[in-house]
Amino acid sequence: MITRAPAKLIVECVDTRVQGFVPRKVISDLLSYSVPGAFHMPAFKEKRWDGRARLFQGSKFPTGCVDLVTDLLDNHGYKYVIDDRRPDLDFDPNMFNLPGIKFRPYQVNTIARMLDAMQGYISVATGGGKTLIAGGLIKGLQKPSAFLVHNSILFDQAVKSFGKYFGPDNVGAYRGGHTQLRPITVFMVQALRHAIGNRRRMPVLEQFRVMIVDECHHVASDGQKAQWYQVARRFKGAPYRFGMTATPQKRKWKILMHGALGPEIVSVEVDTLQEAGYLAPTRCEFFKIDEPDLYRAKYFKAYREGIVENVVRNEYSVKCALEQAGGRRVILIIVQEVKHGRTIQSMLRQKNKAFDMVFLHGEWTKTAAKRKQLDVVLDKVKDRQIDIVIATRGLFGEGVDIPVLDCIINLAGGKSDIAFRQVLGRGLRIEKDKDQLYYIDFVDEQNPHLLEHSQLRIAECRKMNQPVEVSTMR
């Protein structure tokens, strides 16, 4: 009988090397995913490739997947030893404080578990203070830290928040046309992605010891080129690698997020924070609509005529907005298309010119001057100087922090659980004189596709343990 020496897993910041005998084919299959569109590619058609991308290359696999590999080895009875060569950074509990901030118990627990895990992602509901958690973690570790975001609103909010926590001189920024590396640096993912392969443009990332990816579910939604995954791997000197999200992780390419960051560390759901009094209670009402008759229409025609150009649906939404506005209440109307937003804006102005309103969309973030104007407008909204905000989901779907929202009207439809949670999350934060968030949506019975999407939104609402009412239009 042959007795084999235990295999060795040599763990480093980005990759783990395997020495010795392990079931490599089984590990390779485990750490793989289906490449979108593979069946169109010649290699797949000629049966030279199985259509899967594999994270286990040669003798290496991403360190984020160590837990998956060790579970597999344990289940198959393989012996192994772990040689962890990552530097263990000291955490100073006396430095675990931020000016003017009192951490909530779950935030303290989350930071402690992140430090213990060294790698992984946290799922904390919108309004749970993910940026604050990141700030406490960075403050305690006292090492160069990178914070990665993917849109201009999140970028500006992160720079502002970290500047308040650590002082503006300690916070750098890296995005198109702006390169300034400091002890805490906020990076735009797209800028890093474009710099890959260009030595002149690529910053020195090895200096950072902490990497945090905001809205990290995007790492798992890019199966074609895995660009988020590749960006995260560039931080080769960071033993502490984390992701933060407010949405559940059931993406098709979740293995990419696991490889880049690691497993889920902690989950804090909306209802938990509501019960503790940290988030506002909700009232979610879905109104039935069955016209026009689009039963046989394909999806794009159904969406255009059943949602964007649906006069009955749009008029009822305007009626709801005007009923809810006033008395310093702030109403948010979410649309998918700019054309739809302009239609709603025009209808509102025709019905009532007394309310202050604004329509926000992607053009507001195109230039630095526009972004400054957007900041001014958002400050007015937060001061309740604007009654009705119409916004595209692309702009307001993630990251916008407006605690004063009293009512959200979702005119965008859609089936994505992530998009739904992000839209609802815009109004969950607690604010003085706000007793609840009123969320308005529709049961679109005009078309099977639209109805299915409505049912998915209702199901997600119930999954979050939020009360749901299905009503007829009054």
C-alpha positions as a Markdown table, in Angstrom:
| # | Residue | x | y | z |
|---|---|---|---|---|
| 1 | Met | 0.0 | 0.0 | 0.0 |
| 2 | Ile | 1.4 | 3.4 | -1.1 |
| 3 | Thr | 1.3 | 6.1 | 1.6 |
| 4 | Arg | 1.4 | 9.6 | 0.2 |
| 5 | Ala | 2.7 | 12.6 | 2.1 |
| 6 | Pro | 0.0 | 15.2 | 2.8 |
| 7 | Ala | -0.4 | 17.8 | 0.1 |
| 8 | Lys | 0.6 | 21.3 | 0.9 |
| 9 | Leu | -1.4 | 24.4 | 0.2 |
| 10 | Ile | 0.8 | 27.5 | 0.2 |
| 11 | Val | -1.5 | 30.4 | 0.8 |
| 12 | Glu | -0.5 | 33.9 | -0.4 |
| 13 | Cys | -2.4 | 37.1 | -0.8 |
| 14 | Val | -3.8 | 36.5 | -4.3 |
| 15 | Asp | -3.1 | 32.9 | -5.2 |
| 16 | Thr | -2.6 | 29.6 | -3.4 |
| 17 | Arg | -0.1 | 27.1 | -4.7 |
| 18 | Val | -0.7 | 23.3 | -4.5 |
| 19 | Gln | 2.2 | 20.9 | -3.9 |
| 20 | Gly | 1.7 | 17.2 | -3.8 |
| 21 | Phe | -1.1 | 14.8 | -4.8 |
| 22 | Val | -4.7 | 16.3 | -5.0 |
| 23 | Pro | -7.6 | 15.5 | -7.4 |
| 24 | Arg | -6.7 | 18.3 | -9.8 |
| 25 | Lys | -9.4 | 17.6 | -12.3 |
| 26 | Val | -12.1 | 17.6 | -9.6 |
| 27 | Ile | -10.7 | 20.9 | -8.2 |
| 28 | Ser | -10.6 | 22.4 | -11.7 |
| 29 | Asp | -14.2 | 21.5 | -12.3 |
| 30 | Leu | -15.2 | 23.0 | -9.0 |
| 31 | Leu | -13.5 | 26.3 | -9.7 |
| 32 | Ser | -14.9 | 26.9 | -13.1 |
| 33 | Tyr | -17.9 | 28.6 | -14.7 |
| 34 | Ser | -19.7 | 28.6 | -18.0 |
| 35 | Val | -18.5 | 31.3 | -20.4 |
| 36 | Pro | -21.4 | 33.2 | -21.9 |
| 37 | Gly | -21.8 | 32.6 | -25.6 |
| 38 | Ala | -19.3 | 29.7 | -25.6 |
| 39 | Phe | -21.5 | 27.6 | -27.9 |
| 40 | His | -20.9 | 30.1 | -30.7 |
| 41 | Met | -17.1 | 29.8 | -30.5 |
| 42 | Pro | -15.2 | 27.6 | -32.9 |
| 43 | Ala | -13.2 | 25.8 | -30.1 |
| 44 | Phe | -16.5 | 24.7 | -28.5 |
| 45 | Lys | -18.1 | 23.7 | -31.8 |
| 46 | Glu | -15.1 | 21.6 | -32.7 |
| 47 | Lys | -15.2 | 20.0 | -29.2 |
| 48 | Arg | -11.7 | 21.2 | -28.3 |
| 49 | Trp | -13.1 | 23.1 | -25.3 |
| 50 | Asp | -15.9 | 22.5 | -22.9 |
| 51 | Gly | -17.1 | 26.1 | -22.8 |
| 52 | Arg | -15.9 | 26.7 | -19.2 |
| 53 | Ala | -13.3 | 29.1 | -17.8 |
| 54 | Arg | -11.2 | 27.7 | -15.0 |
| 55 | Leu | -9.7 | 29.5 | -12.1 |
| 56 | Phe | -7.3 | 26.6 | -11.2 |
| 57 | Gln | -4.4 | 27.2 | -13.5 |
| 58 | Gly | -1.3 | 25.0 | -13.4 |
| 59 | Ser | -0.7 | 24.5 | -9.7 |
| 60 | Lys | -2.5 | 27.7 | -8.5 |
| 61 | Phe | -6.0 | 28.8 | -7.7 |
| 62 | Pro | -7.4 | 32.0 | -6.1 |
| 63 | Thr | -6.9 | 32.3 | -2.4 |
| 64 | Gly | -10.5 | 33.3 | -2.0 |
| 65 | Cys | -11.4 | 29.7 | -2.9 |
| 66 | Val | -9.3 | 28.0 | -0.2 |
| 67 | Asp | -12.4 | 27.1 | 1.8 |
| 68 | Leu | -14.0 | 25.4 | -1.2 |
| 69 | Val | -10.9 | 23.4 | -1.9 |
| 70 | Thr | -10.3 | 22.3 | 1.7 |
| 71 | Asp | -13.9 | 21.3 | 1.9 |
| 72 | Leu | -13.5 | 19.2 | -1.2 |
| 73 | Leu | -10.3 | 17.6 | 0.1 |
| 74 | Asp | -11.9 | 16.8 | 3.4 |
| 75 | Asn | -15.0 | 15.2 | 1.7 |
| 76 | His | -12.7 | 13.0 | -0.4 |
| 77 | Gly | -10.4 | 12.0 | 2.4 |
| 78 | Tyr | -7.3 | 13.7 | 1.2 |
| 79 | Lys | -4.7 | 14.8 | 3.7 |
| 80 | Tyr | -3.1 | 18.2 | 3.5 |
| 81 | Val | -1.4 | 20.9 | 5.4 |
| 82 | Ile | -1.8 | 24.7 | 5.0 |
| 83 | Asp | 1.3 | 27.0 | 4.9 |
| 84 | Asp | -0.2 | 30.5 | 5.2 |
| 85 | Arg | 2.4 | 33.0 | 4.1 |
| 86 | Arg | 0.2 | 36.1 | 4.2 |
| 87 | Pro | 1.4 | 38.8 | 6.5 |
| 88 | Asp | -0.8 | 39.1 | 9.5 |
| 89 | Leu | -1.3 | 42.8 | 10.2 |
| 90 | Asp | -1.8 | 44.0 | 13.7 |
| 91 | Phe | -5.2 | 45.5 | 14.6 |
| 92 | Asp | -5.1 | 48.2 | 17.3 |
| 93 | Pro | -8.4 | 48.1 | 19.3 |
| 94 | Asn | -7.6 | 51.5 | 20.7 |
| 95 | Met | -7.7 | 53.0 | 17.2 |
| 96 | Phe | -11.1 | 51.5 | 16.5 |
| 97 | Asn | -12.9 | 54.8 | 16.5 |
| 98 | Leu | -14.0 | 57.5 | 14.1 |
| 99 | Pro | -14.7 | 61.1 | 15.0 |
| 100 | Gly | -18.2 | 61.7 | 16.1 |
| 101 | Ile | -19.3 | 58.1 | 15.4 |
| 102 | Lys | -20.8 | 55.5 | 17.7 |
| 103 | Phe | -20.7 | 52.1 | 16.1 |
| 104 | Arg | -23.8 | 49.9 | 16.4 |
| 105 | Pro | -23.3 | 46.4 | 17.9 |
| 106 | Tyr | -23.7 | 44.6 | 14.6 |
| 107 | Gln | -21.1 | 46.9 | 13.0 |
| 108 | Val | -18.6 | 46.1 | 15.7 |
| 109 | Asn | -19.3 | 42.3 | 15.3 |
| 110 | Thr | -19.0 | 42.6 | 11.5 |
| 111 | Ile | -15.6 | 44.3 | 11.7 |
| 112 | Ala | -14.3 | 41.7 | 14.2 |
| 113 | Arg | -15.4 | 38.8 | 11.9 |
| 114 | Met | -13.8 | 40.5 | 8.9 |
| 115 | Leu | -10.5 | 40.8 | 10.7 |
| 116 | Asp | -10.7 | 37.1 | 11.7 |
| 117 | Ala | -11.5 | 36.0 | 8.2 |
| 118 | Met | -9.0 | 38.2 | 6.4 |
| 119 | Gln | -10.9 | 37.6 | 3.1 |
| 120 | Gly | -14.5 | 37.5 | 2.1 |
| 121 | Tyr | -17.6 | 39.7 | 1.6 |
| 122 | Ile | -20.3 | 41.0 | 3.8 |
| 123 | Ser | -24.0 | 41.4 | 3.0 |
| 124 | Val | -25.4 | 44.3 | 4.9 |
| 125 | Ala | -28.7 | 45.9 | 4.0 |
| 126 | Thr | -28.8 | 49.4 | 2.5 |
| 127 | Gly | -28.7 | 51.8 | 5.3 |
| 128 | Gly | -26.7 | 49.5 | 7.5 |
| 129 | Gly | -23.5 | 51.6 | 7.2 |
| 130 | Lys | -21.2 | 49.6 | 5.0 |
| 131 | Thr | -18.9 | 52.6 | 4.4 |
| 132 | Leu | -18.7 | 53.2 | 8.1 |
| 133 | Ile | -17.8 | 49.5 | 8.6 |
| 134 | Ala | -15.0 | 50.0 | 6.0 |
| 135 | Gly | -13.8 | 53.1 | 7.8 |
| 136 | Gly | -13.6 | 51.4 | 11.2 |
| 137 | Leu | -11.7 | 48.5 | 9.6 |
| 138 | Ile | -9.2 | 50.8 | 7.9 |
| 139 | Lys | -8.8 | 52.9 | 11.0 |
| 140 | Gly | -7.9 | 49.9 | 13.2 |
| 141 | Leu | -5.5 | 48.3 | 10.7 |
| 142 | Gln | -3.7 | 51.6 | 10.0 |
| 143 | Lys | -2.3 | 50.3 | 6.7 |
| 144 | Pro | -2.5 | 51.6 | 3.1 |
| 145 | Ser | -6.0 | 50.8 | 2.0 |
| 146 | Ala | -7.8 | 50.8 | -1.4 |
| 147 | Phe | -11.6 | 51.3 | -1.7 |
| 148 | Leu | -13.0 | 50.3 | -5.1 |
| 149 | Val | -16.3 | 51.7 | -6.5 |
| 150 | His | -17.9 | 51.7 | -10.0 |
| 151 | Asn | -19.8 | 54.9 | -10.4 |
| 152 | Ser | -19.3 | 58.7 | -9.9 |
| 153 | Ile | -21.9 | 59.1 | -7.1 |
| 154 | Leu | -20.4 | 56.3 | -5.0 |
| 155 | Phe | -16.9 | 57.6 | -5.8 |
| 156 | Asp | -17.7 | 61.2 | -4.6 |
| 157 | Gln | -19.6 | 59.9 | -1.5 |
| 158 | Ala | -16.6 | 57.6 | -0.5 |
| 159 | Val | -14.1 | 60.4 | -0.9 |
| 160 | Lys | -16.2 | 62.7 | 1.2 |
| 161 | Ser | -16.9 | 60.1 | 3.9 |
| 162 | Phe | -13.3 | 59.0 | 4.2 |
| 163 | Gly | -12.2 | 62.6 | 4.2 |
| 164 | Lys | -14.5 | 63.2 | 7.2 |
| 165 | Tyr | -13.2 | 60.1 | 9.0 |
| 166 | Phe | -9.4 | 60.4 | 8.3 |
| 167 | Gly | -8.9 | 64.0 | 7.1 |
| 168 | Pro | -8.9 | 65.1 | 3.4 |
| 169 | Asp | -5.1 | 65.1 | 3.2 |
| 170 | Asn | -5.1 | 61.3 | 3.9 |
| 171 | Val | -7.6 | 60.4 | 1.2 |
| 172 | Gly | -6.6 | 60.0 | -2.5 |
| 173 | Ala | -8.6 | 59.5 | -5.6 |
| 174 | Tyr | -8.0 | 57.6 | -8.8 |
| 175 | Arg | -10.3 | 57.9 | -11.8 |
| 176 | Gly | -10.1 | 59.3 | -15.3 |
| 177 | Gly | -7.9 | 62.4 | -15.3 |
| 178 | His | -7.4 | 62.3 | -11.6 |
| 179 | Thr | -4.5 | 60.2 | -10.1 |
| 180 | Gln | -3.6 | 60.9 | -6.5 |
| 181 | Leu | -2.5 | 57.9 | -4.3 |
| 182 | Arg | -2.7 | 58.4 | -0.6 |
| 183 | Pro | -2.8 | 56.2 | 2.5 |
| 184 | Ile | -6.6 | 55.7 | 1.8 |
| 185 | Thr | -7.3 | 55.8 | -1.9 |
| 186 | Val | -10.7 | 55.6 | -3.6 |
| 187 | Phe | -10.4 | 53.9 | -7.0 |
| 188 | Met | -12.9 | 53.9 | -9.9 |
| 189 | Val | -12.9 | 50.3 | -11.2 |
| 190 | Gln | -13.3 | 51.4 | -14.8 |
| 191 | Ala | -10.2 | 53.5 | -14.6 |
| 192 | Leu | -8.1 | 50.6 | -13.3 |
| 193 | Arg | -9.6 | 48.3 | -15.9 |
| 194 | His | -8.5 | 50.6 | -18.7 |
| 195 | Ala | -5.1 | 50.9 | -17.2 |
| 196 | Ile | -4.4 | 47.2 | -17.2 |
| 197 | Gly | -1.7 | 46.4 | -19.7 |
| 198 | Asn | -0.4 | 50.0 | -19.8 |
| 199 | Arg | 2.6 | 50.4 | -17.5 |
| 200 | Arg | 2.6 | 54.1 | -17.8 |
| 201 | Arg | -1.0 | 54.4 | -16.7 |
| 202 | Met | -1.2 | 51.5 | -14.2 |
| 203 | Pro | -0.6 | 52.8 | -10.6 |
| 204 | Val | 1.6 | 50.9 | -8.2 |
| 205 | Leu | -1.0 | 48.8 | -6.4 |
| 206 | Glu | 1.3 | 46.5 | -4.5 |
| 207 | Gln | 1.7 | 49.1 | -1.7 |
| 208 | Phe | -1.9 | 48.6 | -0.5 |
| 209 | Arg | -2.4 | 46.1 | 2.3 |
| 210 | Val | -6.2 | 46.4 | 2.5 |
| 211 | Met | -8.5 | 46.1 | -0.5 |
| 212 | Ile | -12.3 | 46.7 | -0.2 |
| 213 | Val | -14.7 | 46.4 | -3.2 |
| 214 | Asp | -18.0 | 48.2 | -2.8 |
| 215 | Glu | -21.1 | 46.8 | -4.5 |
| 216 | Cys | -19.1 | 43.6 | -5.0 |
| 217 | His | -22.0 | 41.7 | -6.5 |
| 218 | His | -20.7 | 43.2 | -9.8 |
| 219 | Val | -17.7 | 40.9 | -9.6 |
| 220 | Ala | -20.1 | 38.0 | -10.1 |
| 221 | Ser | -22.0 | 39.5 | -13.0 |
| 222 | Asp | -19.2 | 39.7 | -15.5 |
| 223 | Gly | -18.7 | 36.2 | -16.8 |
| 224 | Gln | -17.5 | 37.3 | -20.3 |
| 225 | Lys | -14.3 | 39.1 | -19.6 |
| 226 | Ala | -14.1 | 38.8 | -15.8 |
| 227 | Gln | -12.8 | 42.4 | -15.7 |
| 228 | Trp | -13.8 | 43.1 | -12.0 |
| 229 | Tyr | -12.1 | 39.9 | -11.1 |
| 230 | Gln | -8.9 | 40.8 | -12.9 |
| 231 | Val | -8.8 | 44.3 | -11.3 |
| 232 | Ala | -9.1 | 42.8 | -7.8 |
| 233 | Arg | -6.2 | 40.4 | -8.6 |
| 234 | Arg | -3.9 | 43.4 | -9.3 |
| 235 | Phe | -3.8 | 44.2 | -5.5 |
| 236 | Lys | -1.1 | 41.6 | -5.0 |
| 237 | Gly | 0.2 | 43.0 | -1.7 |
| 238 | Ala | -3.2 | 43.0 | 0.1 |
| 239 | Pro | -3.7 | 40.1 | 2.6 |
| 240 | Tyr | -7.0 | 41.8 | 3.7 |
| 241 | Arg | -9.4 | 41.5 | 0.8 |
| 242 | Phe | -13.1 | 42.3 | 1.3 |
| 243 | Gly | -16.3 | 43.0 | -0.6 |
| 244 | Met | -19.4 | 44.8 | 0.5 |
| 245 | Thr | -22.9 | 44.4 | -0.9 |
| 246 | Ala | -26.6 | 44.9 | 0.1 |
| 247 | Thr | -27.9 | 42.3 | -2.2 |
| 248 | Pro | -28.2 | 38.5 | -2.1 |
| 249 | Gln | -25.5 | 36.5 | -4.0 |
| 250 | Lys | -27.1 | 34.0 | -6.4 |
| 251 | Arg | -25.3 | 35.2 | -9.5 |
| 252 | Lys | -24.4 | 32.9 | -12.4 |
| 253 | Trp | -20.7 | 33.6 | -12.0 |
| 254 | Lys | -20.5 | 33.7 | -8.2 |
| 255 | Ile | -17.3 | 31.7 | -8.3 |
| 256 | Leu | -15.5 | 34.8 | -9.7 |
| 257 | Met | -16.5 | 36.8 | -6.6 |
| 258 | His | -15.5 | 33.9 | -4.4 |
| 259 | Gly | -12.1 | 33.7 | -6.1 |
| 260 | Ala | -11.5 | 37.5 | -5.9 |
| 261 | Leu | -12.7 | 38.0 | -2.4 |
| 262 | Gly | -13.6 | 34.8 | -0.5 |
| 263 | Pro | -16.8 | 33.5 | 1.1 |
| 264 | Glu | -19.6 | 35.4 | 2.8 |
| 265 | Ile | -18.5 | 36.5 | 6.2 |
| 266 | Val | -21.7 | 37.9 | 7.7 |
| 267 | Ser | -25.2 | 38.8 | 6.5 |
| 268 | Val | -27.4 | 41.5 | 8.1 |
| 269 | Glu | -30.9 | 41.7 | 6.5 |
| 270 | Val | -33.3 | 44.5 | 6.2 |
| 271 | Asp | -35.9 | 43.1 | 8.6 |
| 272 | Thr | -33.2 | 42.6 | 11.3 |
| 273 | Leu | -32.3 | 46.3 | 11.1 |
| 274 | Gln | -35.9 | 47.3 | 11.1 |
| 275 | Glu | -36.7 | 45.3 | 14.2 |
| 276 | Ala | -33.7 | 47.0 | 15.9 |
| 277 | Gly | -35.0 | 50.4 | 14.9 |
| 278 | Tyr | -32.1 | 51.2 | 12.5 |
| 279 | Leu | -34.2 | 51.3 | 9.4 |
| 280 | Ala | -37.6 | 52.6 | 8.6 |
| 281 | Pro | -40.6 | 50.2 | 8.4 |
| 282 | Thr | -42.2 | 49.9 | 5.0 |
| 283 | Arg | -45.6 | 49.8 | 3.4 |
| 284 | Cys | -45.4 | 48.1 | 0.0 |
| 285 | Glu | -48.4 | 48.5 | -2.3 |
| 286 | Phe | -48.8 | 47.0 | -5.8 |
| 287 | Phe | -51.6 | 48.3 | -7.9 |
| 288 | Lys | -53.2 | 46.0 | -10.6 |
| 289 | Ile | -53.3 | 47.3 | -14.1 |
| 290 | Asp | -54.6 | 45.3 | -17.1 |
| 291 | Glu | -54.5 | 47.7 | -20.0 |
| 292 | Pro | -53.7 | 47.9 | -22.8 |
| 293 | Asp | -54.1 | 44.3 | -23.9 |
| 294 | Leu | -50.6 | 43.1 | -24.9 |
| 295 | Tyr | -51.0 | 39.4 | -24.2 |
| 296 | Arg | -49.3 | 38.3 | -27.5 |
| 297 | Ala | -46.7 | 41.0 | -27.6 |
| 298 | Lys | -43.0 | 40.2 | -27.3 |
| 299 | Tyr | -41.1 | 41.7 | -24.3 |
| 300 | Phe | -39.6 | 44.8 | -25.9 |
| 301 | Lys | -43.0 | 45.9 | -27.4 |
| 302 | Ala | -44.7 | 45.0 | -24.1 |
| 303 | Tyr | -42.3 | 47.1 | -22.1 |
| 304 | Arg | -42.6 | 50.0 | -24.4 |
| 305 | Glu | -46.4 | 50.1 | -24.7 |
| 306 | Gly | -47.2 | 48.5 | -21.3 |
| 307 | Ile | -44.8 | 50.6 | -19.2 |
| 308 | Val | -43.0 | 53.5 | -20.9 |
| 309 | Glu | -46.0 | 54.7 | -23.0 |
| 310 | Asn | -48.8 | 53.4 | -20.9 |
| 311 | Val | -51.0 | 56.5 | -20.3 |
| 312 | Val | -53.2 | 54.9 | -17.6 |
| 313 | Arg | -50.2 | 53.6 | -15.6 |
| 314 | Asn | -48.3 | 56.9 | -16.0 |
| 315 | Glu | -51.3 | 59.0 | -15.0 |
| 316 | Tyr | -52.0 | 56.9 | -11.9 |
| 317 | Ser | -48.3 | 57.3 | -10.9 |
| 318 | Val | -48.5 | 61.0 | -11.3 |
| 319 | Lys | -51.8 | 61.0 | -9.2 |
| 320 | Cys | -50.0 | 59.0 | -6.4 |
| 321 | Ala | -47.0 | 61.3 | -6.5 |
| 322 | Leu | -49.1 | 64.5 | -6.2 |
| 323 | Glu | -51.2 | 62.9 | -3.4 |
| 324 | Gln | -48.1 | 62.0 | -1.4 |
| 325 | Ala | -46.1 | 65.2 | -2.0 |
| 326 | Gly | -46.5 | 68.3 | 0.2 |
| 327 | Gly | -45.9 | 68.9 | 3.8 |
| 328 | Arg | -42.2 | 68.7 | 3.2 |
| 329 | Arg | -42.5 | 65.1 | 2.1 |
| 330 | Val | -40.0 | 63.9 | -0.6 |
| 331 | Ile | -41.1 | 61.6 | -3.4 |
| 332 | Leu | -38.8 | 59.5 | -5.6 |
| 333 | Ile | -40.1 | 58.2 | -9.0 |
| 334 | Ile | -37.8 | 55.6 | -10.6 |
| 335 | Val | -37.8 | 55.1 | -14.3 |
| 336 | Gln | -35.6 | 52.9 | -16.6 |
| 337 | Glu | -35.5 | 55.2 | -19.7 |
| 338 | Val | -34.8 | 58.9 | -20.0 |
| 339 | Lys | -37.8 | 59.2 | -22.4 |
| 340 | His | -40.1 | 57.8 | -19.7 |
| 341 | Gly | -38.7 | 60.3 | -17.1 |
| 342 | Arg | -39.3 | 63.2 | -19.4 |
| 343 | Thr | -42.9 | 62.1 | -20.0 |
| 344 | Ile | -43.5 | 61.9 | -16.2 |
| 345 | Gln | -41.9 | 65.3 | -15.6 |
| 346 | Ser | -44.1 | 66.9 | -18.3 |
| 347 | Met | -47.3 | 65.3 | -16.9 |
| 348 | Leu | -46.4 | 66.4 | -13.3 |
| 349 | Arg | -45.8 | 70.0 | -14.5 |
| 350 | Gln | -49.2 | 70.1 | -16.3 |
| 351 | Lys | -51.0 | 68.8 | -13.3 |
| 352 | Asn | -49.3 | 70.9 | -10.6 |
| 353 | Lys | -46.7 | 73.7 | -11.0 |
| 354 | Ala | -46.4 | 74.4 | -7.3 |
| 355 | Phe | -44.2 | 71.6 | -6.4 |
| 356 | Asp | -40.4 | 71.8 | -6.9 |
| 357 | Met | -39.2 | 68.8 | -8.9 |
| 358 | Val | -36.1 | 67.6 | -10.7 |
| 359 | Phe | -35.3 | 64.9 | -13.3 |
| 360 | Leu | -31.9 | 63.2 | -12.7 |
| 361 | His | -30.2 | 60.9 | -15.2 |
| 362 | Gly | -26.8 | 59.9 | -16.5 |
| 363 | Glu | -26.0 | 63.2 | -18.1 |
| 364 | Trp | -25.6 | 64.7 | -14.6 |
| 365 | Thr | -22.4 | 62.6 | -14.0 |
| 366 | Lys | -20.7 | 63.1 | -17.4 |
| 367 | Thr | -18.4 | 66.0 | -16.3 |
| 368 | Ala | -16.9 | 67.4 | -13.1 |
| 369 | Ala | -19.1 | 70.5 | -13.4 |
| 370 | Lys | -22.2 | 68.4 | -13.8 |
| 371 | Arg | -21.3 | 66.3 | -10.8 |
| 372 | Lys | -20.9 | 69.5 | -8.7 |
| 373 | Gln | -24.4 | 70.5 | -9.8 |
| 374 | Leu | -25.7 | 67.1 | -8.9 |
| 375 | Asp | -24.2 | 67.5 | -5.4 |
| 376 | Val | -26.0 | 70.8 | -5.0 |
| 377 | Val | -29.3 | 69.3 | -6.1 |
| 378 | Leu | -28.9 | 66.3 | -3.8 |
| 379 | Asp | -28.2 | 68.6 | -0.9 |
| 380 | Lys | -31.4 | 70.5 | -1.6 |
| 381 | Val | -33.3 | 67.2 | -1.7 |
| 382 | Lys | -31.8 | 66.2 | 1.7 |
| 383 | Asp | -32.9 | 69.6 | 3.1 |
| 384 | Arg | -36.4 | 68.9 | 1.7 |
| 385 | Gln | -36.3 | 71.8 | -0.6 |
| 386 | Ile | -37.3 | 69.6 | -3.6 |
| 387 | Asp | -40.6 | 67.8 | -3.4 |
| 388 | Ile | -40.4 | 65.3 | -6.3 |
| 389 | Val | -37.3 | 63.6 | -7.7 |
| 390 | Ile | -37.6 | 61.7 | -10.9 |
| 391 | Ala | -34.5 | 59.5 | -11.5 |
| 392 | Thr | -33.3 | 56.8 | -13.8 |
| 393 | Arg | -32.5 | 53.5 | -12.1 |
| 394 | Gly | -29.1 | 53.5 | -13.7 |
| 395 | Leu | -28.2 | 56.7 | -11.7 |
| 396 | Phe | -30.2 | 56.1 | -8.5 |
| 397 | Gly | -30.1 | 52.3 | -8.4 |
| 398 | Glu | -27.0 | 52.0 | -6.2 |
| 399 | Gly | -25.3 | 54.1 | -3.6 |
| 400 | Val | -27.3 | 57.3 | -3.5 |
| 401 | Asp | -27.9 | 58.3 | 0.1 |
| 402 | Ile | -31.1 | 60.3 | 0.7 |
| 403 | Pro | -32.6 | 59.5 | 4.1 |
| 404 | Val | -35.5 | 61.9 | 3.7 |
| 405 | Leu | -37.3 | 59.9 | 1.1 |
| 406 | Asp | -40.9 | 59.3 | 2.3 |
| 407 | Cys | -42.3 | 57.6 | -0.8 |
| 408 | Ile | -40.8 | 55.6 | -3.8 |
| 409 | Ile | -42.8 | 55.0 | -6.9 |
| 410 | Asn | -41.2 | 52.3 | -9.0 |
| 411 | Leu | -42.2 | 52.9 | -12.7 |
| 412 | Ala | -39.2 | 51.0 | -14.1 |
| 413 | Gly | -40.6 | 47.5 | -13.6 |
| 414 | Gly | -38.0 | 44.8 | -14.1 |
| 415 | Lys | -37.3 | 41.3 | -12.7 |
| 416 | Ser | -33.9 | 41.7 | -11.0 |
| 417 | Asp | -33.8 | 40.9 | -7.3 |
| 418 | Ile | -30.7 | 43.1 | -7.0 |
| 419 | Ala | -32.3 | 46.1 | -8.7 |
| 420 | Phe | -35.5 | 45.7 | -6.6 |
| 421 | Arg | -33.5 | 45.7 | -3.3 |
| 422 | Gln | -31.4 | 48.6 | -4.4 |
| 423 | Val | -34.5 | 50.7 | -5.4 |
| 424 | Leu | -36.3 | 49.9 | -2.1 |
| 425 | Gly | -33.1 | 50.6 | -0.2 |
| 426 | Arg | -33.1 | 54.2 | -1.3 |
| 427 | Gly | -35.8 | 55.0 | 1.2 |
| 428 | Leu | -35.1 | 52.8 | 4.2 |
| 429 | Arg | -32.9 | 55.1 | 6.2 |
| 430 | Ile | -34.3 | 56.6 | 9.4 |
| 431 | Glu | -35.0 | 60.3 | 9.3 |
| 432 | Lys | -36.6 | 62.8 | 11.7 |
| 433 | Asp | -40.4 | 63.2 | 11.0 |
| 434 | Lys | -40.4 | 60.1 | 8.9 |
| 435 | Asp | -42.6 | 57.3 | 10.3 |
| 436 | Gln | -42.4 | 54.9 | 7.4 |
| 437 | Leu | -41.4 | 54.4 | 3.8 |
| 438 | Tyr | -44.3 | 54.0 | 1.4 |
| 439 | Tyr | -43.3 | 52.0 | -1.7 |
| 440 | Ile | -45.6 | 52.0 | -4.7 |
| 441 | Asp | -45.4 | 49.5 | -7.6 |
| 442 | Phe | -47.6 | 47.8 | -10.2 |
| 443 | Val | -48.9 | 44.3 | -11.0 |
| 444 | Asp | -48.7 | 44.5 | -14.8 |
| 445 | Glu | -51.3 | 42.1 | -16.0 |
| 446 | Gln | -51.3 | 43.4 | -19.6 |
| 447 | Asn | -48.6 | 40.9 | -20.7 |
| 448 | Pro | -47.2 | 37.5 | -19.5 |
| 449 | His | -43.6 | 38.8 | -19.4 |
| 450 | Leu | -44.6 | 42.0 | -17.4 |
| 451 | Leu | -46.8 | 40.0 | -15.1 |
| 452 | Glu | -44.0 | 37.5 | -14.3 |
| 453 | His | -41.6 | 40.4 | -13.5 |
| 454 | Ser | -44.2 | 41.9 | -11.2 |
| 455 | Gln | -44.7 | 38.6 | -9.4 |
| 456 | Leu | -40.9 | 38.3 | -9.0 |
| 457 | Arg | -40.8 | 41.8 | -7.4 |
| 458 | Ile | -43.6 | 40.9 | -5.0 |
| 459 | Ala | -41.9 | 37.6 | -4.1 |
| 460 | Glu | -38.6 | 39.5 | -3.4 |
| 461 | Cys | -40.5 | 41.9 | -1.2 |
| 462 | Arg | -42.0 | 39.1 | 0.8 |
| 463 | Lys | -38.6 | 37.3 | 0.9 |
| 464 | Met | -37.3 | 40.5 | 2.7 |
| 465 | Asn | -40.2 | 40.1 | 5.2 |
| 466 | Gln | -41.8 | 43.4 | 4.0 |
| 467 | Pro | -45.6 | 43.7 | 4.2 |
| 468 | Val | -47.2 | 43.6 | 0.7 |
| 469 | Glu | -50.6 | 44.9 | -0.3 |
| 470 | Val | -52.1 | 44.1 | -3.8 |
| 471 | Ser | -54.8 | 46.7 | -4.6 |
| 472 | Thr | -57.0 | 47.9 | -7.4 |
| 473 | Met | -56.4 | 51.5 | -8.7 |
| 474 | Arg | -58.5 | 53.9 | -6.7 |
